[in-house]
Amino acid sequence: MDLNQITIPSLDVEKATEFYKTLGLHLIVDAAPRYVRFECPDGDSTFSIHKVDTLAKGDGITIYFEDNNLDDLVTNLQGKGIIFTQLPEDKSWLWREAHLQDPDGNHIILYHAGKNRKNPPWRIN
């Protein structure tokens, strides 16, 4: 089994589309204002956004995007006006992470984990 796609809700699909294009995702389906789908710049995963009238309450969604050059990516995105709630930081679980929010308040973590993403030292067999 392989993960194909994640779909998130948005109050404003067009605004969210521009945000995710700025992050570097490639738009492949444009049925705005109802739905859009992107290809991730690396790998085979896709990411889509669909229109909703209200967002769910609570903590919502956390989205992780991995990049091998995290610090350069963050610097590049800051230059495009993207605001981070946490700049790149090494975590105790051996990932380097930067945090931000999309226009709908979804939590995004840009990170680099390398081999530790699937094979941390504490992985069970």
N, CA, C and O atoms as CSV, one atom per row, in Angstrom:
chain,resi,resn,atom,element,x,y,z
A,1,MET,N,N,0.843,-1.176,0.000
A,1,MET,CA,C,0.000,0.000,0.000
A,1,MET,C,C,0.888,1.238,0.000
A,1,MET,O,O,1.937,1.250,0.644
A,2,ASP,N,N,0.477,2.270,-0.713
A,2,ASP,CA,C,1.215,3.520,-0.775
A,2,ASP,C,C,0.226,4.663,-0.612
A,2,ASP,O,O,-0.895,4.592,-1.117
A,3,LEU,N,N,0.627,5.704,0.082
A,3,LEU,CA,C,-0.227,6.872,0.246
A,3,LEU,C,C,-0.243,7.662,-1.054
A,3,LEU,O,O,0.806,8.058,-1.562
A,4,ASN,N,N,-1.420,7.885,-1.582
A,4,ASN,CA,C,-1.574,8.600,-2.841
A,4,ASN,C,C,-1.737,10.091,-2.615
A,4,ASN,O,O,-0.998,10.894,-3.183
A,5,GLN,N,N,-2.700,10.461,-1.792
A,5,GLN,CA,C,-3.115,11.854,-1.747
A,5,GLN,C,C,-3.678,12.202,-0.381
A,5,GLN,O,O,-4.265,11.361,0.300
A,6,ILE,N,N,-3.490,13.439,0.002
A,6,ILE,CA,C,-4.143,14.041,1.163
A,6,ILE,C,C,-5.017,15.154,0.622
A,6,ILE,O,O,-4.589,15.899,-0.260
A,7,THR,N,N,-6.233,15.282,1.131
A,7,THR,CA,C,-7.135,16.371,0.765
A,7,THR,C,C,-7.472,17.160,2.021
A,7,THR,O,O,-7.871,16.588,3.035
A,8,ILE,N,N,-7.309,18.470,1.948
A,8,ILE,CA,C,-7.634,19.324,3.091
A,8,ILE,C,C,-8.795,20.245,2.738
A,8,ILE,O,O,-9.010,20.548,1.564
A,9,PRO,N,N,-9.547,20.694,3.743
A,9,PRO,CA,C,-10.634,21.639,3.511
A,9,PRO,C,C,-10.116,23.070,3.489
A,9,PRO,O,O,-9.090,23.378,4.096
A,10,SER,N,N,-10.833,23.941,2.784
A,10,SER,CA,C,-10.474,25.359,2.742
A,10,SER,C,C,-11.727,26.208,2.583
A,10,SER,O,O,-12.668,25.827,1.887
A,11,LEU,N,N,-11.725,27.352,3.233
A,11,LEU,CA,C,-12.803,28.321,3.043
A,11,LEU,C,C,-12.618,29.096,1.744
A,11,LEU,O,O,-13.591,29.569,1.156
A,12,ASP,N,N,-11.371,29.227,1.294
A,12,ASP,CA,C,-11.052,29.995,0.090
A,12,ASP,C,C,-10.002,29.223,-0.707
A,12,ASP,O,O,-8.801,29.396,-0.500
A,13,VAL,N,N,-10.461,28.382,-1.608
A,13,VAL,CA,C,-9.574,27.504,-2.386
A,13,VAL,C,C,-8.587,28.312,-3.222
A,13,VAL,O,O,-7.423,27.931,-3.338
A,14,GLU,N,N,-9.032,29.415,-3.800
A,14,GLU,CA,C,-8.120,30.212,-4.629
A,14,GLU,C,C,-6.965,30.782,-3.806
A,14,GLU,O,O,-5.814,30.743,-4.242
A,15,LYS,N,N,-7.265,31.308,-2.625
A,15,LYS,CA,C,-6.224,31.845,-1.747
A,15,LYS,C,C,-5.277,30.723,-1.306
A,15,LYS,O,O,-4.059,30.901,-1.303
A,16,ALA,N,N,-5.833,29.580,-0.938
A,16,ALA,CA,C,-5.013,28.434,-0.531
A,16,ALA,C,C,-4.149,27.948,-1.698
A,16,ALA,O,O,-3.000,27.553,-1.498
A,17,THR,N,N,-4.699,27.976,-2.916
A,17,THR,CA,C,-3.954,27.552,-4.097
A,17,THR,C,C,-2.695,28.390,-4.264
A,17,THR,O,O,-1.614,27.847,-4.490
A,18,GLU,N,N,-2.823,29.678,-4.156
A,18,GLU,CA,C,-1.655,30.560,-4.305
A,18,GLU,C,C,-0.622,30.282,-3.216
A,18,GLU,O,O,0.580,30.293,-3.482
A,19,PHE,N,N,-1.081,30.034,-2.001
A,19,PHE,CA,C,-0.166,29.727,-0.897
A,19,PHE,C,C,0.637,28.464,-1.195
A,19,PHE,O,O,1.861,28.466,-1.065
A,20,TYR,N,N,-0.037,27.389,-1.591
A,20,TYR,CA,C,0.648,26.116,-1.836
A,20,TYR,C,C,1.517,26.168,-3.099
A,20,TYR,O,O,2.526,25.468,-3.180
A,21,LYS,N,N,1.138,26.982,-4.076
A,21,LYS,CA,C,2.022,27.195,-5.227
A,21,LYS,C,C,3.300,27.901,-4.779
A,21,LYS,O,O,4.388,27.581,-5.257
A,22,THR,N,N,3.169,28.860,-3.862
A,22,THR,CA,C,4.341,29.544,-3.325
A,22,THR,C,C,5.250,28.575,-2.586
A,22,THR,O,O,6.471,28.721,-2.622
A,23,LEU,N,N,4.661,27.575,-1.908
A,23,LEU,CA,C,5.470,26.566,-1.224
A,23,LEU,C,C,6.222,25.676,-2.198
A,23,LEU,O,O,7.200,25.030,-1.820
A,24,GLY,N,N,5.769,25.633,-3.464
A,24,GLY,CA,C,6.473,24.854,-4.471
A,24,GLY,C,C,5.705,23.681,-5.042
A,24,GLY,O,O,6.250,22.919,-5.841
A,25,LEU,N,N,4.431,23.515,-4.645
A,25,LEU,CA,C,3.633,22.439,-5.221
A,25,LEU,C,C,3.196,22.828,-6.633
A,25,LEU,O,O,3.013,24.008,-6.930
A,26,HIS,N,N,3.030,21.824,-7.501
A,26,HIS,CA,C,2.694,22.042,-8.914
A,26,HIS,C,C,1.217,21.720,-9.153
A,26,HIS,O,O,0.784,20.582,-8.969
A,27,LEU,N,N,0.453,22.727,-9.563
A,27,LEU,CA,C,-0.981,22.573,-9.804
A,27,LEU,C,C,-1.228,21.688,-11.020
A,27,LEU,O,O,-0.711,21.965,-12.103
A,28,ILE,N,N,-2.023,20.613,-10.848
A,28,ILE,CA,C,-2.319,19.707,-11.967
A,28,ILE,C,C,-3.807,19.598,-12.274
A,28,ILE,O,O,-4.172,19.181,-13.374
A,29,VAL,N,N,-4.685,19.964,-11.325
A,29,VAL,CA,C,-6.127,19.971,-11.568
A,29,VAL,C,C,-6.659,21.279,-11.002
A,29,VAL,O,O,-6.457,21.584,-9.827
A,30,ASP,N,N,-7.337,22.046,-11.840
A,30,ASP,CA,C,-7.876,23.331,-11.401
A,30,ASP,C,C,-9.371,23.359,-11.648
A,30,ASP,O,O,-9.824,23.669,-12.750
A,31,ALA,N,N,-10.131,23.033,-10.617
A,31,ALA,CA,C,-11.586,23.125,-10.666
A,31,ALA,C,C,-12.046,24.155,-9.631
A,31,ALA,O,O,-13.106,24.021,-9.020
A,32,ALA,N,N,-11.208,25.193,-9.452
A,32,ALA,CA,C,-11.534,26.265,-8.508
A,32,ALA,C,C,-12.820,26.950,-8.956
A,32,ALA,O,O,-13.073,27.061,-10.156
A,33,PRO,N,N,-13.614,27.400,-8.033
A,33,PRO,CA,C,-13.321,27.558,-6.615
A,33,PRO,C,C,-13.683,26.355,-5.738
A,33,PRO,O,O,-13.689,26.456,-4.511
A,34,ARG,N,N,-13.983,25.222,-6.369
A,34,ARG,CA,C,-14.451,24.056,-5.625
A,34,ARG,C,C,-13.324,23.110,-5.234
A,34,ARG,O,O,-13.353,22.550,-4.139
A,35,TYR,N,N,-12.318,22.914,-6.112
A,35,TYR,CA,C,-11.320,21.865,-5.882
A,35,TYR,C,C,-10.066,22.137,-6.712
A,35,TYR,O,O,-10.147,22.626,-7.839
A,36,VAL,N,N,-8.915,21.814,-6.141
A,36,VAL,CA,C,-7.643,21.830,-6.880
A,36,VAL,C,C,-6.797,20.659,-6.397
A,36,VAL,O,O,-6.960,20.163,-5.282
A,37,ARG,N,N,-5.877,20.230,-7.282
A,37,ARG,CA,C,-4.946,19.155,-6.892
A,37,ARG,C,C,-3.552,19.518,-7.383
A,37,ARG,O,O,-3.376,20.105,-8.450
A,38,PHE,N,N,-2.571,19.150,-6.572
A,38,PHE,CA,C,-1.166,19.437,-6.850
A,38,PHE,C,C,-0.355,18.155,-6.887
A,38,PHE,O,O,-0.726,17.146,-6.287
A,39,GLU,N,N,0.764,18.212,-7.607
A,39,GLU,CA,C,1.809,17.209,-7.468
A,39,GLU,C,C,2.848,17.796,-6.530
A,39,GLU,O,O,3.148,18.989,-6.580
A,40,CYS,N,N,3.392,16.944,-5.674
A,40,CYS,CA,C,4.513,17.371,-4.860
A,40,CYS,C,C,5.743,17.410,-5.754
A,40,CYS,O,O,5.844,16.618,-6.690
A,41,PRO,N,N,6.684,18.319,-5.485
A,41,PRO,CA,C,7.846,18.436,-6.373
A,41,PRO,C,C,8.748,17.200,-6.376
A,41,PRO,O,O,9.504,16.993,-7.325
A,42,ASP,N,N,8.678,16.393,-5.345
A,42,ASP,CA,C,9.459,15.157,-5.264
A,42,ASP,C,C,8.523,14.003,-4.944
A,42,ASP,O,O,7.545,14.187,-4.219
A,43,GLY,N,N,8.802,12.825,-5.466
A,43,GLY,CA,C,7.987,11.654,-5.178
A,43,GLY,C,C,6.737,11.609,-6.039
A,43,GLY,O,O,6.620,12.334,-7.027
A,44,ASP,N,N,5.799,10.743,-5.650
A,44,ASP,CA,C,4.582,10.525,-6.431
A,44,ASP,C,C,3.312,10.997,-5.730
A,44,ASP,O,O,2.218,10.820,-6.266
A,45,SER,N,N,3.430,11.583,-4.565
A,45,SER,CA,C,2.241,11.991,-3.814
A,45,SER,C,C,1.566,13.202,-4.441
A,45,SER,O,O,2.208,14.041,-5.073
A,46,THR,N,N,0.249,13.270,-4.249
A,46,THR,CA,C,-0.501,14.452,-4.639
A,46,THR,C,C,-1.176,15.033,-3.407
A,46,THR,O,O,-1.295,14.378,-2.372
A,47,PHE,N,N,-1.611,16.266,-3.543
A,47,PHE,CA,C,-2.174,17.030,-2.428
A,47,PHE,C,C,-3.320,17.840,-2.997
A,47,PHE,O,O,-3.145,18.534,-3.998
A,48,SER,N,N,-4.494,17.766,-2.378
A,48,SER,CA,C,-5.623,18.506,-2.923
A,48,SER,C,C,-6.323,19.326,-1.853
A,48,SER,O,O,-6.166,19.105,-0.652
A,49,ILE,N,N,-7.102,20.284,-2.343
A,49,ILE,CA,C,-7.847,21.199,-1.482
A,49,ILE,C,C,-9.275,21.235,-1.991
A,49,ILE,O,O,-9.518,21.375,-3.190
A,50,HIS,N,N,-10.223,21.105,-1.062
A,50,HIS,CA,C,-11.619,21.211,-1.477
A,50,HIS,C,C,-12.332,22.275,-0.649
A,50,HIS,O,O,-12.002,22.507,0.514
A,51,LYS,N,N,-13.303,22.904,-1.268
A,51,LYS,CA,C,-14.071,23.995,-0.659
A,51,LYS,C,C,-15.028,23.466,0.388
A,51,LYS,O,O,-15.728,22.477,0.167
A,52,VAL,N,N,-15.052,24.136,1.539
A,52,VAL,CA,C,-16.024,23.859,2.588
A,52,VAL,C,C,-16.626,25.186,3.032
A,52,VAL,O,O,-16.044,26.248,2.810
A,53,ASP,N,N,-17.787,25.116,3.656
A,53,ASP,CA,C,-18.433,26.326,4.174
A,53,ASP,C,C,-17.950,26.677,5.574
A,53,ASP,O,O,-17.947,27.845,5.963
A,54,THR,N,N,-17.538,25.649,6.335
A,54,THR,CA,C,-16.993,25.876,7.674
A,54,THR,C,C,-15.848,24.901,7.909
A,54,THR,O,O,-15.834,23.793,7.373
A,55,LEU,N,N,-14.896,25.334,8.714
A,55,LEU,CA,C,-13.776,24.469,9.080
A,55,LEU,C,C,-14.091,23.741,10.377
A,55,LEU,O,O,-14.830,24.257,11.216
A,56,ALA,N,N,-13.546,22.570,10.542
A,56,ALA,CA,C,-13.729,21.806,11.772
A,56,ALA,C,C,-13.103,22.564,12.941
A,56,ALA,O,O,-12.133,23.301,12.763
A,57,LYS,N,N,-13.647,22.386,14.104
A,57,LYS,CA,C,-13.123,23.008,15.322
A,57,LYS,C,C,-12.008,22.137,15.896
A,57,LYS,O,O,-11.908,20.952,15.578
A,58,GLY,N,N,-11.188,22.727,16.729
A,58,GLY,CA,C,-10.135,21.963,17.391
A,58,GLY,C,C,-8.780,22.180,16.744
A,58,GLY,O,O,-8.547,23.187,16.076
A,59,ASP,N,N,-7.895,21.223,16.954
A,59,ASP,CA,C,-6.516,21.366,16.490
A,59,ASP,C,C,-6.376,21.283,14.979
A,59,ASP,O,O,-5.401,21.798,14.432
A,60,GLY,N,N,-7.293,20.669,14.302
A,60,GLY,CA,C,-7.247,20.622,12.850
A,60,GLY,C,C,-6.203,19.663,12.309
A,60,GLY,O,O,-5.915,18.625,12.906
A,61,ILE,N,N,-5.652,20.027,11.182
A,61,ILE,CA,C,-4.779,19.155,10.404
A,61,ILE,C,C,-3.333,19.620,10.536
A,61,ILE,O,O,-3.057,20.818,10.599
A,62,THR,N,N,-2.415,18.656,10.576
A,62,THR,CA,C,-0.994,18.955,10.481
A,62,THR,C,C,-0.462,18.285,9.223
A,62,THR,O,O,-0.676,17.092,9.007
A,63,ILE,N,N,0.228,19.055,8.399
A,63,ILE,CA,C,0.745,18.572,7.117
A,63,ILE,C,C,2.263,18.641,7.161
A,63,ILE,O,O,2.835,19.670,7.522
A,64,TYR,N,N,2.911,17.547,6.793
A,64,TYR,CA,C,4.373,17.491,6.770
A,64,TYR,C,C,4.850,17.406,5.334
A,64,TYR,O,O,4.376,16.576,4.557
A,65,PHE,N,N,5.801,18.280,4.983
A,65,PHE,CA,C,6.476,18.220,3.695
A,65,PHE,C,C,7.971,18.139,3.963
A,65,PHE,O,O,8.526,18.996,4.650
A,66,GLU,N,N,8.630,17.108,3.423
A,66,GLU,CA,C,10.060,16.962,3.640
A,66,GLU,C,C,10.846,17.588,2.495
A,66,GLU,O,O,10.461,17.487,1.330
A,67,ASP,N,N,11.957,18.238,2.847
A,67,ASP,CA,C,12.851,18.820,1.856
A,67,ASP,C,C,14.288,18.614,2.326
A,67,ASP,O,O,14.617,18.868,3.485
A,68,ASN,N,N,15.139,18.151,1.412
A,68,ASN,CA,C,16.535,17.872,1.771
A,68,ASN,C,C,17.327,19.128,2.083
A,68,ASN,O,O,18.360,19.059,2.750
A,69,ASN,N,N,16.861,20.273,1.612
A,69,ASN,CA,C,17.549,21.550,1.832
A,69,ASN,C,C,16.642,22.502,2.605
A,69,ASN,O,O,16.336,23.602,2.144
A,70,LEU,N,N,16.218,22.057,3.795
A,70,LEU,CA,C,15.214,22.768,4.581
A,70,LEU,C,C,15.585,24.226,4.830
A,70,LEU,O,O,14.765,25.117,4.604
A,71,ASP,N,N,16.789,24.478,5.284
A,71,ASP,CA,C,17.163,25.853,5.633
A,71,ASP,C,C,17.107,26.778,4.412
A,71,ASP,O,O,16.646,27.915,4.514
A,72,ASP,N,N,17.572,26.293,3.269
A,72,ASP,CA,C,17.497,27.083,2.039
A,72,ASP,C,C,16.053,27.317,1.624
A,72,ASP,O,O,15.700,28.413,1.188
A,73,LEU,N,N,15.211,26.289,1.757
A,73,LEU,CA,C,13.796,26.419,1.417
A,73,LEU,C,C,13.135,27.485,2.281
A,73,LEU,O,O,12.402,28.334,1.772
A,74,VAL,N,N,13.391,27.443,3.583
A,74,VAL,CA,C,12.788,28.419,4.499
A,74,VAL,C,C,13.240,29.835,4.134
A,74,VAL,O,O,12.419,30.751,4.094
A,75,THR,N,N,14.511,30.019,3.872
A,75,THR,CA,C,15.024,31.339,3.484
A,75,THR,C,C,14.349,31.817,2.205
A,75,THR,O,O,13.954,32.978,2.103
A,76,ASN,N,N,14.216,30.921,1.230
A,76,ASN,CA,C,13.567,31.248,-0.041
A,76,ASN,C,C,12.113,31.654,0.191
A,76,ASN,O,O,11.651,32.651,-0.364
A,77,LEU,N,N,11.392,30.887,1.007
A,77,LEU,CA,C,9.975,31.181,1.267
A,77,LEU,C,C,9.801,32.476,2.055
A,77,LEU,O,O,8.852,33.223,1.818
A,78,GLN,N,N,10.704,32.746,2.985
A,78,GLN,CA,C,10.632,34.017,3.706
A,78,GLN,C,C,10.769,35.182,2.731
A,78,GLN,O,O,10.104,36.207,2.884
A,79,GLY,N,N,11.625,35.025,1.736
A,79,GLY,CA,C,11.796,36.050,0.712
A,79,GLY,C,C,10.547,36.267,-0.123
A,79,GLY,O,O,10.381,37.319,-0.741
A,80,LYS,N,N,9.660,35.265,-0.143
A,80,LYS,CA,C,8.387,35.369,-0.878
A,80,LYS,C,C,7.247,35.800,0.035
A,80,LYS,O,O,6.090,35.817,-0.385
A,81,GLY,N,N,7.565,36.148,1.283
A,81,GLY,CA,C,6.545,36.653,2.207
A,81,GLY,C,C,5.905,35.612,3.102
A,81,GLY,O,O,4.978,35.937,3.843
A,82,ILE,N,N,6.363,34.377,3.060
A,82,ILE,CA,C,5.805,33.339,3.933
A,82,ILE,C,C,6.318,33.571,5.357
A,82,ILE,O,O,7.516,33.749,5.573
A,83,ILE,N,N,5.403,33.566,6.313
A,83,ILE,CA,C,5.745,33.805,7.714
A,83,ILE,C,C,5.771,32.479,8.463
A,83,ILE,O,O,4.839,31.681,8.366
A,84,PHE,N,N,6.833,32.255,9.201
A,84,PHE,CA,C,7.014,31.025,9.977
A,84,PHE,C,C,6.738,31.296,11.449
A,84,PHE,O,O,7.094,32.347,11.982
A,85,THR,N,N,6.094,30.321,12.100
A,85,THR,CA,C,5.886,30.406,13.547
A,85,THR,C,C,7.064,29.808,14.300
A,85,THR,O,O,7.250,30.076,15.487
A,86,GLN,N,N,7.863,28.994,13.605
A,86,GLN,CA,C,9.103,28.464,14.163
A,86,GLN,C,C,10.091,28.251,13.024
A,86,GLN,O,O,9.785,27.569,12.046
A,87,LEU,N,N,11.252,28.825,13.155
A,87,LEU,CA,C,12.296,28.641,12.144
A,87,LEU,C,C,12.941,27.276,12.326
A,87,LEU,O,O,12.723,26.633,13.353
A,88,PRO,N,N,13.732,26.812,11.356
A,88,PRO,CA,C,14.321,25.466,11.450
A,88,PRO,C,C,15.043,25.234,12.774
A,88,PRO,O,O,15.846,26.042,13.241
A,89,GLU,N,N,14.708,24.080,13.349
A,89,GLU,CA,C,15.240,23.709,14.662
A,89,GLU,C,C,15.409,22.202,14.712
A,89,GLU,O,O,14.538,21.461,14.257
A,90,ASP,N,N,16.530,21.744,15.266
A,90,ASP,CA,C,16.754,20.312,15.456
A,90,ASP,C,C,15.914,19.812,16.619
A,90,ASP,O,O,15.910,20.408,17.697
A,91,LYS,N,N,15.201,18.713,16.394
A,91,LYS,CA,C,14.321,18.142,17.414
A,91,LYS,C,C,14.950,16.888,18.015
A,91,LYS,O,O,15.840,16.282,17.419
A,92,SER,N,N,14.483,16.509,19.190
A,92,SER,CA,C,15.032,15.339,19.885
A,92,SER,C,C,14.725,14.035,19.141
A,92,SER,O,O,15.394,13.028,19.371
A,93,TRP,N,N,13.729,14.038,18.258
A,93,TRP,CA,C,13.393,12.836,17.491
A,93,TRP,C,C,14.190,12.770,16.181
A,93,TRP,O,O,13.860,11.994,15.285
A,94,LEU,N,N,15.249,13.598,16.080
A,94,LEU,CA,C,16.232,13.563,14.988
A,94,LEU,C,C,15.708,14.126,13.665
A,94,LEU,O,O,16.208,13.777,12.596
A,95,TRP,N,N,14.710,14.987,13.741
A,95,TRP,CA,C,14.226,15.707,12.578
A,95,TRP,C,C,14.586,17.180,12.755
A,95,TRP,O,O,14.682,17.667,13.881
A,96,ARG,N,N,14.781,17.875,11.662
A,96,ARG,CA,C,14.927,19.330,11.686
A,96,ARG,C,C,13.625,19.883,11.127
A,96,ARG,O,O,13.215,19.497,10.033
A,97,GLU,N,N,12.966,20.783,11.857
A,97,GLU,CA,C,11.629,21.243,11.488
A,97,GLU,C,C,11.507,22.757,11.512
A,97,GLU,O,O,12.149,23.440,12.309
A,98,ALA,N,N,10.661,23.266,10.614
A,98,ALA,CA,C,10.190,24.652,10.619
A,98,ALA,C,C,8.664,24.596,10.563
A,98,ALA,O,O,8.103,23.736,9.884
A,99,HIS,N,N,7.992,25.500,11.268
A,99,HIS,CA,C,6.531,25.467,11.363
A,99,HIS,C,C,5.920,26.748,10.806
A,99,HIS,O,O,6.485,27.834,10.929
A,100,LEU,N,N,4.747,26.591,10.187
A,100,LEU,CA,C,3.973,27.709,9.665
A,100,LEU,C,C,2.513,27.290,9.568
A,100,LEU,O,O,2.166,26.145,9.858
A,101,GLN,N,N,1.659,28.229,9.157
A,101,GLN,CA,C,0.242,27.927,8.956
A,101,GLN,C,C,-0.168,28.362,7.561
A,101,GLN,O,O,0.344,29.342,7.020
A,102,ASP,N,N,-1.120,27.598,6.980
A,102,ASP,CA,C,-1.674,28.009,5.688
A,102,ASP,C,C,-2.792,29.025,5.935
A,102,ASP,O,O,-3.106,29.305,7.092
A,103,PRO,N,N,-3.400,29.584,4.888
A,103,PRO,CA,C,-4.434,30.606,5.079
A,103,PRO,C,C,-5.650,30.140,5.882
A,103,PRO,O,O,-6.370,30.973,6.434
A,104,ASP,N,N,-5.897,28.829,5.960
A,104,ASP,CA,C,-7.032,28.314,6.732
A,104,ASP,C,C,-6.623,27.901,8.138
A,104,ASP,O,O,-7.444,27.364,8.882
A,105,GLY,N,N,-5.372,28.140,8.518
A,105,GLY,CA,C,-4.910,27.815,9.863
A,105,GLY,C,C,-4.399,26.397,10.026
A,105,GLY,O,O,-4.088,25.979,11.142
A,106,ASN,N,N,-4.304,25.638,8.924
A,106,ASN,CA,C,-3.735,24.292,9.024
A,106,ASN,C,C,-2.256,24.409,9.362
A,106,ASN,O,O,-1.542,25.246,8.809
A,107,HIS,N,N,-1.814,23.567,10.267
A,107,HIS,CA,C,-0.429,23.560,10.727
A,107,HIS,C,C,0.429,22.830,9.699
A,107,HIS,O,O,0.135,21.691,9.336
A,108,ILE,N,N,1.491,23.486,9.231
A,108,ILE,CA,C,2.398,22.886,8.262
A,108,ILE,C,C,3.769,22.772,8.903
A,108,ILE,O,O,4.262,23.715,9.522
A,109,ILE,N,N,4.374,21.612,8.745
A,109,ILE,CA,C,5.737,21.406,9.197
A,109,ILE,C,C,6.578,21.054,7.980
A,109,ILE,O,O,6.363,20.030,7.331
A,110,LEU,N,N,7.530,21.912,7.686
A,110,LEU,CA,C,8.531,21.622,6.672
A,110,LEU,C,C,9.695,21.016,7.432
A,110,LEU,O,O,10.112,21.562,8.453
A,111,TYR,N,N,10.225,19.905,6.961
A,111,TYR,CA,C,11.227,19.214,7.766
A,111,TYR,C,C,12.224,18.475,6.900
A,111,TYR,O,O,12.038,18.298,5.696
A,112,HIS,N,N,13.289,18.051,7.558
A,112,HIS,CA,C,14.239,17.118,6.961
A,112,HIS,C,C,14.555,16.071,8.014
A,112,HIS,O,O,14.981,16.394,9.123
A,113,ALA,N,N,14.342,14.812,7.653
A,113,ALA,CA,C,14.618,13.710,8.579
A,113,ALA,C,C,15.575,12.697,7.980
A,113,ALA,O,O,16.204,11.932,8.711
A,114,GLY,N,N,15.693,12.681,6.661
A,114,GLY,CA,C,16.574,11.706,6.024
A,114,GLY,C,C,16.198,10.288,6.421
A,114,GLY,O,O,15.019,9.934,6.456
A,115,LYS,N,N,17.198,9.488,6.717
A,115,LYS,CA,C,16.955,8.081,7.076
A,115,LYS,C,C,16.144,7.947,8.355
A,115,LYS,O,O,15.510,6.915,8.571
A,116,ASN,N,N,16.148,8.965,9.208
A,116,ASN,CA,C,15.428,8.880,10.478
A,116,ASN,C,C,13.907,8.999,10.324
A,116,ASN,O,O,13.168,8.761,11.279
A,117,ARG,N,N,13.441,9.364,9.130
A,117,ARG,CA,C,11.987,9.448,8.923
A,117,ARG,C,C,11.352,8.085,9.111
A,117,ARG,O,O,10.353,7.956,9.818
A,118,LYS,N,N,11.919,7.070,8.488
A,118,LYS,CA,C,11.350,5.722,8.592
A,118,LYS,C,C,12.209,4.774,9.417
A,118,LYS,O,O,11.751,3.697,9.802
A,119,ASN,N,N,13.435,5.160,9.687
A,119,ASN,CA,C,14.345,4.258,10.401
A,119,ASN,C,C,15.072,4.948,11.548
A,119,ASN,O,O,16.302,5.004,11.561
A,120,PRO,N,N,14.313,5.477,12.516
A,120,PRO,CA,C,14.994,6.084,13.663
A,120,PRO,C,C,15.672,4.987,14.495
A,120,PRO,O,O,15.317,3.814,14.374
A,121,PRO,N,N,16.630,5.354,15.326
A,121,PRO,CA,C,17.333,4.345,16.130
A,121,PRO,C,C,16.386,3.515,17.000
A,121,PRO,O,O,16.732,2.389,17.358
A,122,TRP,N,N,15.220,4.025,17.349
A,122,TRP,CA,C,14.276,3.315,18.217
A,122,TRP,C,C,13.186,2.563,17.435
A,122,TRP,O,O,12.202,2.109,18.019
A,123,ARG,N,N,13.364,2.438,16.134
A,123,ARG,CA,C,12.383,1.703,15.322
A,123,ARG,C,C,12.262,0.261,15.820
A,123,ARG,O,O,13.260,-0.379,16.153
A,124,ILE,N,N,11.024,-0.238,15.863
A,124,ILE,CA,C,10.790,-1.632,16.241
A,124,ILE,C,C,10.887,-2.512,14.999
A,124,ILE,O,O,10.634,-2.052,13.885
A,125,ASN,N,N,11.247,-3.755,15.189
A,125,ASN,CA,C,11.372,-4.682,14.058
A,125,ASN,C,C,10.094,-5.427,13.806
A,125,ASN,O,O,10.027,-6.246,12.890
